Amino acid sequence: RVPYQGSVNLHNTLKKLGVSSELHIYEKGGHGFALEQNRGDAVKQTVEDWSQALLVWLKKQEIL
């Protein structure tokens, strides 16, 4: 497990510096699961939600 507080601190620092940032903390999923689809039903929805949230954010940043 990776402590979530490091991500919270990074997000807060980026916001203070005016850098566009969003933070989503999911109950299930694990570290480094990226866009992997074969980790079982317990994390399937999390993977799909996370990847969609990423695409929305990238579009808002005009990266996609």
mmCIF file as Biopython writes it, N, C-alpha, C and O atoms, coordinates in Angstrom:
data_model
#
loop_
_atom_site.group_PDB
_atom_site.id
_atom_site.type_symbol
_atom_site.label_atom_id
_atom_site.label_alt_id
_atom_site.label_comp_id
_atom_site.label_asym_id
_atom_site.label_entity_id
_atom_site.label_seq_id
_atom_site.pdbx_PDB_ins_code
_atom_site.Cartn_x
_atom_site.Cartn_y
_atom_site.Cartn_z
_atom_site.occupancy
_atom_site.B_iso_or_equiv
_atom_site.auth_seq_id
_atom_site.auth_asym_id
_atom_site.pdbx_PDB_model_num
ATOM 1   N N  . ARG A ? 1  ? 0.817   -1.192 0.000   1.0 0.0 1  A 1 
ATOM 2   C CA . ARG A ? 1  ? 0.000   0.000  0.000   1.0 0.0 1  A 1 
ATOM 3   C C  . ARG A ? 1  ? 0.860   1.254  0.000   1.0 0.0 1  A 1 
ATOM 4   O O  . ARG A ? 1  ? 1.958   1.287  0.556   1.0 0.0 1  A 1 
ATOM 5   N N  . VAL A ? 2  ? 0.339   2.253  -0.624  1.0 0.0 2  A 1 
ATOM 6   C CA . VAL A ? 2  ? 0.993   3.559  -0.646  1.0 0.0 2  A 1 
ATOM 7   C C  . VAL A ? 2  ? 0.138   4.517  0.172   1.0 0.0 2  A 1 
ATOM 8   O O  . VAL A ? 2  ? -1.061  4.634  -0.082  1.0 0.0 2  A 1 
ATOM 9   N N  . PRO A ? 3  ? 0.726   5.204  1.147   1.0 0.0 3  A 1 
ATOM 10  C CA . PRO A ? 3  ? -0.070  6.140  1.947   1.0 0.0 3  A 1 
ATOM 11  C C  . PRO A ? 3  ? -0.675  7.247  1.081   1.0 0.0 3  A 1 
ATOM 12  O O  . PRO A ? 3  ? 0.024   7.874  0.286   1.0 0.0 3  A 1 
ATOM 13  N N  . TYR A ? 4  ? -1.954  7.476  1.240   1.0 0.0 4  A 1 
ATOM 14  C CA . TYR A ? 4  ? -2.640  8.468  0.424   1.0 0.0 4  A 1 
ATOM 15  C C  . TYR A ? 4  ? -2.224  9.893  0.757   1.0 0.0 4  A 1 
ATOM 16  O O  . TYR A ? 4  ? -2.353  10.785 -0.080  1.0 0.0 4  A 1 
ATOM 17  N N  . GLN A ? 5  ? -1.728  10.118 1.964   1.0 0.0 5  A 1 
ATOM 18  C CA . GLN A ? 5  ? -1.423  11.477 2.402   1.0 0.0 5  A 1 
ATOM 19  C C  . GLN A ? 5  ? -0.380  12.158 1.512   1.0 0.0 5  A 1 
ATOM 20  O O  . GLN A ? 5  ? -0.424  13.375 1.336   1.0 0.0 5  A 1 
ATOM 21  N N  . GLY A ? 6  ? 0.551   11.391 0.954   1.0 0.0 6  A 1 
ATOM 22  C CA . GLY A ? 6  ? 1.528   11.969 0.041   1.0 0.0 6  A 1 
ATOM 23  C C  . GLY A ? 6  ? 0.859   12.569 -1.189  1.0 0.0 6  A 1 
ATOM 24  O O  . GLY A ? 6  ? 1.261   13.629 -1.670  1.0 0.0 6  A 1 
ATOM 25  N N  . SER A ? 7  ? -0.157  11.891 -1.690  1.0 0.0 7  A 1 
ATOM 26  C CA . SER A ? 7  ? -0.905  12.405 -2.840  1.0 0.0 7  A 1 
ATOM 27  C C  . SER A ? 7  ? -1.691  13.652 -2.468  1.0 0.0 7  A 1 
ATOM 28  O O  . SER A ? 7  ? -1.778  14.597 -3.253  1.0 0.0 7  A 1 
ATOM 29  N N  . VAL A ? 8  ? -2.261  13.654 -1.272  1.0 0.0 8  A 1 
ATOM 30  C CA . VAL A ? 8  ? -2.999  14.827 -0.801  1.0 0.0 8  A 1 
ATOM 31  C C  . VAL A ? 8  ? -2.054  16.020 -0.686  1.0 0.0 8  A 1 
ATOM 32  O O  . VAL A ? 8  ? -2.387  17.124 -1.116  1.0 0.0 8  A 1 
ATOM 33  N N  . ASN A ? 9  ? -0.882  15.799 -0.109  1.0 0.0 9  A 1 
ATOM 34  C CA . ASN A ? 9  ? 0.099   16.884 0.037   1.0 0.0 9  A 1 
ATOM 35  C C  . ASN A ? 9  ? 0.544   17.420 -1.324  1.0 0.0 9  A 1 
ATOM 36  O O  . ASN A ? 9  ? 0.649   18.633 -1.510  1.0 0.0 9  A 1 
ATOM 37  N N  . LEU A ? 10 ? 0.804   16.525 -2.270  1.0 0.0 10 A 1 
ATOM 38  C CA . LEU A ? 10 ? 1.215   16.947 -3.607  1.0 0.0 10 A 1 
ATOM 39  C C  . LEU A ? 10 ? 0.107   17.769 -4.260  1.0 0.0 10 A 1 
ATOM 40  O O  . LEU A ? 10 ? 0.369   18.835 -4.818  1.0 0.0 10 A 1 
ATOM 41  N N  . HIS A ? 11 ? -1.113  17.283 -4.192  1.0 0.0 11 A 1 
ATOM 42  C CA . HIS A ? 11 ? -2.252  17.990 -4.775  1.0 0.0 11 A 1 
ATOM 43  C C  . HIS A ? 11 ? -2.382  19.393 -4.166  1.0 0.0 11 A 1 
ATOM 44  O O  . HIS A ? 11 ? -2.542  20.374 -4.893  1.0 0.0 11 A 1 
ATOM 45  N N  . ASN A ? 12 ? -2.315  19.485 -2.852  1.0 0.0 12 A 1 
ATOM 46  C CA . ASN A ? 12 ? -2.445  20.787 -2.182  1.0 0.0 12 A 1 
ATOM 47  C C  . ASN A ? 12 ? -1.324  21.741 -2.577  1.0 0.0 12 A 1 
ATOM 48  O O  . ASN A ? 12 ? -1.559  22.936 -2.754  1.0 0.0 12 A 1 
ATOM 49  N N  . THR A ? 13 ? -0.127  21.228 -2.713  1.0 0.0 13 A 1 
ATOM 50  C CA . THR A ? 13 ? 1.010   22.055 -3.117  1.0 0.0 13 A 1 
ATOM 51  C C  . THR A ? 13 ? 0.835   22.553 -4.549  1.0 0.0 13 A 1 
ATOM 52  O O  . THR A ? 13 ? 1.085   23.724 -4.835  1.0 0.0 13 A 1 
ATOM 53  N N  . LEU A ? 14 ? 0.409   21.673 -5.443  1.0 0.0 14 A 1 
ATOM 54  C CA . LEU A ? 14 ? 0.172   22.076 -6.831  1.0 0.0 14 A 1 
ATOM 55  C C  . LEU A ? 14 ? -0.885  23.168 -6.908  1.0 0.0 14 A 1 
ATOM 56  O O  . LEU A ? 14 ? -0.726  24.135 -7.653  1.0 0.0 14 A 1 
ATOM 57  N N  . LYS A ? 15 ? -1.964  23.019 -6.143  1.0 0.0 15 A 1 
ATOM 58  C CA . LYS A ? 15 ? -3.020  24.032 -6.146  1.0 0.0 15 A 1 
ATOM 59  C C  . LYS A ? 15 ? -2.497  25.377 -5.639  1.0 0.0 15 A 1 
ATOM 60  O O  . LYS A ? 15 ? -2.822  26.423 -6.201  1.0 0.0 15 A 1 
ATOM 61  N N  . LYS A ? 16 ? -1.683  25.349 -4.575  1.0 0.0 16 A 1 
ATOM 62  C CA . LYS A ? 16 ? -1.113  26.584 -4.031  1.0 0.0 16 A 1 
ATOM 63  C C  . LYS A ? 16 ? -0.223  27.280 -5.060  1.0 0.0 16 A 1 
ATOM 64  O O  . LYS A ? 16 ? -0.121  28.507 -5.079  1.0 0.0 16 A 1 
ATOM 65  N N  . LEU A ? 17 ? 0.420   26.481 -5.913  1.0 0.0 17 A 1 
ATOM 66  C CA . LEU A ? 17 ? 1.311   27.029 -6.934  1.0 0.0 17 A 1 
ATOM 67  C C  . LEU A ? 17 ? 0.563   27.401 -8.212  1.0 0.0 17 A 1 
ATOM 68  O O  . LEU A ? 17 ? 1.170   27.886 -9.167  1.0 0.0 17 A 1 
ATOM 69  N N  . GLY A ? 18 ? -0.747  27.178 -8.233  1.0 0.0 18 A 1 
ATOM 70  C CA . GLY A ? 18 ? -1.540  27.526 -9.409  1.0 0.0 18 A 1 
ATOM 71  C C  . GLY A ? 18 ? -1.483  26.503 -10.524 1.0 0.0 18 A 1 
ATOM 72  O O  . GLY A ? 18 ? -1.844  26.802 -11.662 1.0 0.0 18 A 1 
ATOM 73  N N  . VAL A ? 19 ? -1.033  25.302 -10.209 1.0 0.0 19 A 1 
ATOM 74  C CA . VAL A ? 19 ? -0.948  24.237 -11.209 1.0 0.0 19 A 1 
ATOM 75  C C  . VAL A ? 19 ? -2.276  23.478 -11.209 1.0 0.0 19 A 1 
ATOM 76  O O  . VAL A ? 19 ? -2.785  23.105 -10.152 1.0 0.0 19 A 1 
ATOM 77  N N  . SER A ? 20 ? -2.829  23.255 -12.395 1.0 0.0 20 A 1 
ATOM 78  C CA . SER A ? 20 ? -4.096  22.528 -12.500 1.0 0.0 20 A 1 
ATOM 79  C C  . SER A ? 20 ? -3.906  21.108 -11.984 1.0 0.0 20 A 1 
ATOM 80  O O  . SER A ? 20 ? -3.004  20.389 -12.415 1.0 0.0 20 A 1 
ATOM 81  N N  . SER A ? 21 ? -4.765  20.723 -11.062 1.0 0.0 21 A 1 
ATOM 82  C CA . SER A ? 21 ? -4.636  19.408 -10.449 1.0 0.0 21 A 1 
ATOM 83  C C  . SER A ? 21 ? -5.989  18.939 -9.943  1.0 0.0 21 A 1 
ATOM 84  O O  . SER A ? 21 ? -6.789  19.732 -9.448  1.0 0.0 21 A 1 
ATOM 85  N N  . GLU A ? 22 ? -6.233  17.657 -10.070 1.0 0.0 22 A 1 
ATOM 86  C CA . GLU A ? 22 ? -7.403  17.015 -9.475  1.0 0.0 22 A 1 
ATOM 87  C C  . GLU A ? 22 ? -6.908  15.802 -8.719  1.0 0.0 22 A 1 
ATOM 88  O O  . GLU A ? 22 ? -5.939  15.156 -9.118  1.0 0.0 22 A 1 
ATOM 89  N N  . LEU A ? 23 ? -7.582  15.499 -7.625  1.0 0.0 23 A 1 
ATOM 90  C CA . LEU A ? 23 ? -7.216  14.336 -6.831  1.0 0.0 23 A 1 
ATOM 91  C C  . LEU A ? 23 ? -8.446  13.470 -6.645  1.0 0.0 23 A 1 
ATOM 92  O O  . LEU A ? 23 ? -9.482  13.939 -6.173  1.0 0.0 23 A 1 
ATOM 93  N N  . HIS A ? 24 ? -8.327  12.210 -7.016  1.0 0.0 24 A 1 
ATOM 94  C CA . HIS A ? 24 ? -9.405  11.235 -6.836  1.0 0.0 24 A 1 
ATOM 95  C C  . HIS A ? 24 ? -8.833  10.096 -6.015  1.0 0.0 24 A 1 
ATOM 96  O O  . HIS A ? 24 ? -7.845  9.481  -6.416  1.0 0.0 24 A 1 
ATOM 97  N N  . ILE A ? 25 ? -9.429  9.810  -4.888  1.0 0.0 25 A 1 
ATOM 98  C CA . ILE A ? 25 ? -8.979  8.709  -4.041  1.0 0.0 25 A 1 
ATOM 99  C C  . ILE A ? 25 ? -10.062 7.642  -4.071  1.0 0.0 25 A 1 
ATOM 100 O O  . ILE A ? 25 ? -11.209 7.891  -3.700  1.0 0.0 25 A 1 
ATOM 101 N N  . TYR A ? 26 ? -9.682  6.450  -4.518  1.0 0.0 26 A 1 
ATOM 102 C CA . TYR A ? 26 ? -10.626 5.365  -4.668  1.0 0.0 26 A 1 
ATOM 103 C C  . TYR A ? 26 ? -10.455 4.346  -3.545  1.0 0.0 26 A 1 
ATOM 104 O O  . TYR A ? 26 ? -9.348  4.114  -3.061  1.0 0.0 26 A 1 
ATOM 105 N N  . GLU A ? 27 ? -11.552 3.756  -3.148  1.0 0.0 27 A 1 
ATOM 106 C CA . GLU A ? 27 ? -11.542 2.761  -2.083  1.0 0.0 27 A 1 
ATOM 107 C C  . GLU A ? 27 ? -10.796 1.501  -2.504  1.0 0.0 27 A 1 
ATOM 108 O O  . GLU A ? 27 ? -10.090 0.896  -1.697  1.0 0.0 27 A 1 
ATOM 109 N N  . LYS A ? 28 ? -10.949 1.106  -3.758  1.0 0.0 28 A 1 
ATOM 110 C CA . LYS A ? 28 ? -10.323 -0.127 -4.256  1.0 0.0 28 A 1 
ATOM 111 C C  . LYS A ? 28 ? -9.460  0.202  -5.454  1.0 0.0 28 A 1 
ATOM 112 O O  . LYS A ? 28 ? -9.668  1.214  -6.124  1.0 0.0 28 A 1 
ATOM 113 N N  . GLY A ? 29 ? -8.495  -0.651 -5.721  1.0 0.0 29 A 1 
ATOM 114 C CA . GLY A ? 29 ? -7.692  -0.480 -6.920  1.0 0.0 29 A 1 
ATOM 115 C C  . GLY A ? 29 ? -6.242  -0.836 -6.705  1.0 0.0 29 A 1 
ATOM 116 O O  . GLY A ? 29 ? -5.710  -1.706 -7.395  1.0 0.0 29 A 1 
ATOM 117 N N  . GLY A ? 30 ? -5.603  -0.193 -5.779  1.0 0.0 30 A 1 
ATOM 118 C CA . GLY A ? 30 ? -4.191  -0.477 -5.550  1.0 0.0 30 A 1 
ATOM 119 C C  . GLY A ? 30 ? -3.285  0.479  -6.288  1.0 0.0 30 A 1 
ATOM 120 O O  . GLY A ? 30 ? -3.742  1.332  -7.050  1.0 0.0 30 A 1 
ATOM 121 N N  . HIS A ? 31 ? -2.021  0.332  -6.059  1.0 0.0 31 A 1 
ATOM 122 C CA . HIS A ? 31 ? -1.013  1.210  -6.640  1.0 0.0 31 A 1 
ATOM 123 C C  . HIS A ? 31 ? -0.549  0.659  -7.982  1.0 0.0 31 A 1 
ATOM 124 O O  . HIS A ? 31 ? -0.263  -0.531 -8.107  1.0 0.0 31 A 1 
ATOM 125 N N  . GLY A ? 32 ? -0.475  1.524  -8.974  1.0 0.0 32 A 1 
ATOM 126 C CA . GLY A ? 32 ? 0.115   1.143  -10.256 1.0 0.0 32 A 1 
ATOM 127 C C  . GLY A ? 32 ? -0.758  0.255  -11.121 1.0 0.0 32 A 1 
ATOM 128 O O  . GLY A ? 32 ? -0.239  -0.451 -11.986 1.0 0.0 32 A 1 
ATOM 129 N N  . PHE A ? 33 ? -2.079  0.266  -10.913 1.0 0.0 33 A 1 
ATOM 130 C CA . PHE A ? 33 ? -2.904  -0.613 -11.735 1.0 0.0 33 A 1 
ATOM 131 C C  . PHE A ? 33 ? -3.203  -0.007 -13.098 1.0 0.0 33 A 1 
ATOM 132 O O  . PHE A ? 33 ? -3.654  -0.710 -14.003 1.0 0.0 33 A 1 
ATOM 133 N N  . ALA A ? 34 ? -2.957  1.280  -13.254 1.0 0.0 34 A 1 
ATOM 134 C CA . ALA A ? 34 ? -3.062  1.982  -14.538 1.0 0.0 34 A 1 
ATOM 135 C C  . ALA A ? 34 ? -4.355  1.631  -15.262 1.0 0.0 34 A 1 
ATOM 136 O O  . ALA A ? 34 ? -5.433  1.728  -14.676 1.0 0.0 34 A 1 
ATOM 137 N N  . LEU A ? 35 ? -4.269  1.237  -16.492 1.0 0.0 35 A 1 
ATOM 138 C CA . LEU A ? 35 ? -5.458  0.946  -17.289 1.0 0.0 35 A 1 
ATOM 139 C C  . LEU A ? 35 ? -5.712  -0.551 -17.418 1.0 0.0 35 A 1 
ATOM 140 O O  . LEU A ? 35 ? -6.496  -0.982 -18.264 1.0 0.0 35 A 1 
ATOM 141 N N  . GLU A ? 36 ? -5.058  -1.332 -16.591 1.0 0.0 36 A 1 
ATOM 142 C CA . GLU A ? 36 ? -5.187  -2.780 -16.627 1.0 0.0 36 A 1 
ATOM 143 C C  . GLU A ? 36 ? -6.638  -3.194 -16.400 1.0 0.0 36 A 1 
ATOM 144 O O  . GLU A ? 36 ? -7.309  -2.647 -15.525 1.0 0.0 36 A 1 
ATOM 145 N N  . GLN A ? 37 ? -7.114  -4.135 -17.165 1.0 0.0 37 A 1 
ATOM 146 C CA . GLN A ? 37 ? -8.517  -4.558 -17.084 1.0 0.0 37 A 1 
ATOM 147 C C  . GLN A ? 37 ? -8.706  -5.922 -16.415 1.0 0.0 37 A 1 
ATOM 148 O O  . GLN A ? 37 ? -9.846  -6.307 -16.154 1.0 0.0 37 A 1 
ATOM 149 N N  . ASN A ? 38 ? -7.656  -6.653 -16.133 1.0 0.0 38 A 1 
ATOM 150 C CA . ASN A ? 38 ? -7.803  -8.035 -15.674 1.0 0.0 38 A 1 
ATOM 151 C C  . ASN A ? 38 ? -7.417  -8.226 -14.214 1.0 0.0 38 A 1 
ATOM 152 O O  . ASN A ? 38 ? -6.632  -9.120 -13.896 1.0 0.0 38 A 1 
ATOM 153 N N  . ARG A ? 39 ? -7.952  -7.409 -13.332 1.0 0.0 39 A 1 
ATOM 154 C CA . ARG A ? 39 ? -7.648  -7.566 -11.911 1.0 0.0 39 A 1 
ATOM 155 C C  . ARG A ? 39 ? -8.872  -8.018 -11.128 1.0 0.0 39 A 1 
ATOM 156 O O  . ARG A ? 39 ? -8.894  -7.924 -9.901  1.0 0.0 39 A 1 
ATOM 157 N N  . GLY A ? 40 ? -9.875  -8.501 -11.817 1.0 0.0 40 A 1 
ATOM 158 C CA . GLY A ? 40 ? -11.064 -9.028 -11.159 1.0 0.0 40 A 1 
ATOM 159 C C  . GLY A ? 40 ? -12.156 -7.991 -11.027 1.0 0.0 40 A 1 
ATOM 160 O O  . GLY A ? 40 ? -11.938 -6.793 -11.206 1.0 0.0 40 A 1 
ATOM 161 N N  . ASP A ? 41 ? -13.327 -8.484 -10.710 1.0 0.0 41 A 1 
ATOM 162 C CA . ASP A ? 41 ? -14.496 -7.616 -10.617 1.0 0.0 41 A 1 
ATOM 163 C C  . ASP A ? 41 ? -14.379 -6.575 -9.508  1.0 0.0 41 A 1 
ATOM 164 O O  . ASP A ? 41 ? -14.983 -5.506 -9.600  1.0 0.0 41 A 1 
ATOM 165 N N  . ALA A ? 42 ? -13.618 -6.870 -8.471  1.0 0.0 42 A 1 
ATOM 166 C CA . ALA A ? 42 ? -13.516 -5.956 -7.325  1.0 0.0 42 A 1 
ATOM 167 C C  . ALA A ? 42 ? -12.950 -4.598 -7.721  1.0 0.0 42 A 1 
ATOM 168 O O  . ALA A ? 42 ? -13.293 -3.588 -7.105  1.0 0.0 42 A 1 
ATOM 169 N N  . VAL A ? 43 ? -12.087 -4.552 -8.737  1.0 0.0 43 A 1 
ATOM 170 C CA . VAL A ? 43 ? -11.492 -3.270 -9.132  1.0 0.0 43 A 1 
ATOM 171 C C  . VAL A ? 43 ? -11.876 -2.845 -10.546 1.0 0.0 43 A 1 
ATOM 172 O O  . VAL A ? 43 ? -11.485 -1.766 -10.989 1.0 0.0 43 A 1 
ATOM 173 N N  . LYS A ? 44 ? -12.625 -3.665 -11.253 1.0 0.0 44 A 1 
ATOM 174 C CA . LYS A ? 44 ? -12.964 -3.351 -12.644 1.0 0.0 44 A 1 
ATOM 175 C C  . LYS A ? 44 ? -13.625 -1.977 -12.768 1.0 0.0 44 A 1 
ATOM 176 O O  . LYS A ? 44 ? -13.222 -1.178 -13.614 1.0 0.0 44 A 1 
ATOM 177 N N  . GLN A ? 45 ? -14.631 -1.690 -11.941 1.0 0.0 45 A 1 
ATOM 178 C CA . GLN A ? 45 ? -15.316 -0.400 -12.033 1.0 0.0 45 A 1 
ATOM 179 C C  . GLN A ? 45 ? -14.376 0.741  -11.673 1.0 0.0 45 A 1 
ATOM 180 O O  . GLN A ? 45 ? -14.441 1.806  -12.288 1.0 0.0 45 A 1 
ATOM 181 N N  . THR A ? 46 ? -13.512 0.544  -10.699 1.0 0.0 46 A 1 
ATOM 182 C CA . THR A ? 46 ? -12.545 1.583  -10.331 1.0 0.0 46 A 1 
ATOM 183 C C  . THR A ? 46 ? -11.642 1.917  -11.498 1.0 0.0 46 A 1 
ATOM 184 O O  . THR A ? 46 ? -11.381 3.090  -11.765 1.0 0.0 46 A 1 
ATOM 185 N N  . VAL A ? 47 ? -11.158 0.900  -12.201 1.0 0.0 47 A 1 
ATOM 186 C CA . VAL A ? 47 ? -10.292 1.119  -13.356 1.0 0.0 47 A 1 
ATOM 187 C C  . VAL A ? 47 ? -11.039 1.914  -14.419 1.0 0.0 47 A 1 
ATOM 188 O O  . VAL A ? 47 ? -10.498 2.863  -14.987 1.0 0.0 47 A 1 
ATOM 189 N N  . GLU A ? 48 ? -12.266 1.531  -14.683 1.0 0.0 48 A 1 
ATOM 190 C CA . GLU A ? 48 ? -13.044 2.238  -15.697 1.0 0.0 48 A 1 
ATOM 191 C C  . GLU A ? 48 ? -13.323 3.681  -15.271 1.0 0.0 48 A 1 
ATOM 192 O O  . GLU A ? 48 ? -13.212 4.596  -16.087 1.0 0.0 48 A 1 
ATOM 193 N N  . ASP A ? 49 ? -13.682 3.891  -14.010 1.0 0.0 49 A 1 
ATOM 194 C CA . ASP A ? 49 ? -13.937 5.243  -13.505 1.0 0.0 49 A 1 
ATOM 195 C C  . ASP A ? 49 ? -12.675 6.090  -13.577 1.0 0.0 49 A 1 
ATOM 196 O O  . ASP A ? 49 ? -12.717 7.242  -14.009 1.0 0.0 49 A 1 
ATOM 197 N N  . TRP A ? 50 ? -11.548 5.513  -13.152 1.0 0.0 50 A 1 
ATOM 198 C CA . TRP A ? 50 ? -10.285 6.247  -13.129 1.0 0.0 50 A 1 
ATOM 199 C C  . TRP A ? 50 ? -9.878  6.648  -14.541 1.0 0.0 50 A 1 
ATOM 200 O O  . TRP A ? 50 ? -9.485  7.791  -14.771 1.0 0.0 50 A 1 
ATOM 201 N N  . SER A ? 51 ? -9.968  5.729  -15.476 1.0 0.0 51 A 1 
ATOM 202 C CA . SER A ? 51 ? -9.526  6.043  -16.830 1.0 0.0 51 A 1 
ATOM 203 C C  . SER A ? 51 ? -10.425 7.106  -17.465 1.0 0.0 51 A 1 
ATOM 204 O O  . SER A ? 51 ? -9.939  7.957  -18.210 1.0 0.0 51 A 1 
ATOM 205 N N  . GLN A ? 52 ? -11.723 7.067  -17.180 1.0 0.0 52 A 1 
ATOM 206 C CA . GLN A ? 52 ? -12.628 8.092  -17.707 1.0 0.0 52 A 1 
ATOM 207 C C  . GLN A ? 52 ? -12.343 9.451  -17.069 1.0 0.0 52 A 1 
ATOM 208 O O  . GLN A ? 52 ? -12.363 10.472 -17.756 1.0 0.0 52 A 1 
ATOM 209 N N  . ALA A ? 53 ? -12.082 9.473  -15.774 1.0 0.0 53 A 1 
ATOM 210 C CA . ALA A ? 53 ? -11.738 10.727 -15.091 1.0 0.0 53 A 1 
ATOM 211 C C  . ALA A ? 53 ? -10.463 11.318 -15.682 1.0 0.0 53 A 1 
ATOM 212 O O  . ALA A ? 53 ? -10.365 12.533 -15.854 1.0 0.0 53 A 1 
ATOM 213 N N  . LEU A ? 54 ? -9.497  10.478 -15.991 1.0 0.0 54 A 1 
ATOM 214 C CA . LEU A ? 54 ? -8.247  10.939 -16.601 1.0 0.0 54 A 1 
ATOM 215 C C  . LEU A ? 54 ? -8.528  11.568 -17.969 1.0 0.0 54 A 1 
ATOM 216 O O  . LEU A ? 54 ? -8.011  12.641 -18.276 1.0 0.0 54 A 1 
ATOM 217 N N  . LEU A ? 55 ? -9.332  10.914 -18.775 1.0 0.0 55 A 1 
ATOM 218 C CA . LEU A ? 55 ? -9.637  11.451 -20.107 1.0 0.0 55 A 1 
ATOM 219 C C  . LEU A ? 55 ? -10.352 12.797 -20.014 1.0 0.0 55 A 1 
ATOM 220 O O  . LEU A ? 55 ? -10.053 13.709 -20.785 1.0 0.0 55 A 1 
ATOM 221 N N  . VAL A ? 56 ? -11.285 12.930 -19.085 1.0 0.0 56 A 1 
ATOM 222 C CA . VAL A ? 56 ? -11.989 14.205 -18.899 1.0 0.0 56 A 1 
ATOM 223 C C  . VAL A ? 56 ? -10.995 15.289 -18.509 1.0 0.0 56 A 1 
ATOM 224 O O  . VAL A ? 56 ? -11.046 16.395 -19.046 1.0 0.0 56 A 1 
ATOM 225 N N  . TRP A ? 57 ? -10.094 14.986 -17.582 1.0 0.0 57 A 1 
ATOM 226 C CA . TRP A ? 57 ? -9.111  15.970 -17.130 1.0 0.0 57 A 1 
ATOM 227 C C  . TRP A ? 57 ? -8.167  16.368 -18.273 1.0 0.0 57 A 1 
ATOM 228 O O  . TRP A ? 57 ? -7.876  17.551 -18.451 1.0 0.0 57 A 1 
ATOM 229 N N  . LEU A ? 58 ? -7.693  15.391 -19.041 1.0 0.0 58 A 1 
ATOM 230 C CA . LEU A ? 58 ? -6.799  15.686 -20.164 1.0 0.0 58 A 1 
ATOM 231 C C  . LEU A ? 58 ? -7.482  16.592 -21.182 1.0 0.0 58 A 1 
ATOM 232 O O  . LEU A ? 58 ? -6.847  17.490 -21.735 1.0 0.0 58 A 1 
ATOM 233 N N  . LYS A ? 59 ? -8.753  16.370 -21.432 1.0 0.0 59 A 1 
ATOM 234 C CA . LYS A ? 59 ? -9.497  17.228 -22.363 1.0 0.0 59 A 1 
ATOM 235 C C  . LYS A ? 59 ? -9.650  18.637 -21.813 1.0 0.0 59 A 1 
ATOM 236 O O  . LYS A ? 59 ? -9.534  19.610 -22.558 1.0 0.0 59 A 1 
ATOM 237 N N  . LYS A ? 60 ? -9.916  18.757 -20.487 1.0 0.0 60 A 1 
ATOM 238 C CA . LYS A ? 60 ? -10.027 20.078 -19.868 1.0 0.0 60 A 1 
ATOM 239 C C  . LYS A ? 60 ? -8.719  20.840 -19.965 1.0 0.0 60 A 1 
ATOM 240 O O  . LYS A ? 60 ? -8.720  22.069 -20.047 1.0 0.0 60 A 1 
ATOM 241 N N  . GLN A ? 61 ? -7.602  20.124 -19.957 1.0 0.0 61 A 1 
ATOM 242 C CA . GLN A ? 61 ? -6.290  20.757 -20.055 1.0 0.0 61 A 1 
ATOM 243 C C  . GLN A ? 61 ? -5.889  20.990 -21.510 1.0 0.0 61 A 1 
ATOM 244 O O  . GLN A ? 61 ? -4.812  21.514 -21.794 1.0 0.0 61 A 1 
ATOM 245 N N  . GLU A ? 62 ? -6.773  20.593 -22.427 1.0 0.0 62 A 1 
ATOM 246 C CA . GLU A ? 62 ? -6.538  20.691 -23.868 1.0 0.0 62 A 1 
ATOM 247 C C  . GLU A ? 62 ? -5.301  19.901 -24.293 1.0 0.0 62 A 1 
ATOM 248 O O  . GLU A ? 62 ? -4.570  20.296 -25.200 1.0 0.0 62 A 1 
ATOM 249 N N  . ILE A ? 63 ? -5.092  18.785 -23.617 1.0 0.0 63 A 1 
ATOM 250 C CA . ILE A ? 63 ? -3.998  17.877 -23.954 1.0 0.0 63 A 1 
ATOM 251 C C  . ILE A ? 63 ? -4.492  16.879 -25.007 1.0 0.0 63 A 1 
ATOM 252 O O  . ILE A ? 63 ? -3.725  16.432 -25.860 1.0 0.0 63 A 1 
ATOM 253 N N  . LEU A ? 64 ? -5.759  16.544 -24.936 1.0 0.0 64 A 1 
ATOM 254 C CA . LEU A ? 64 ? -6.380  15.652 -25.941 1.0 0.0 64 A 1 
ATOM 255 C C  . LEU A ? 64 ? -7.326  16.458 -26.793 1.0 0.0 64 A 1 
ATOM 256 O O  . LEU A ? 64 ? -7.956  15.914 -27.700 1.0 0.0 64 A 1 
#
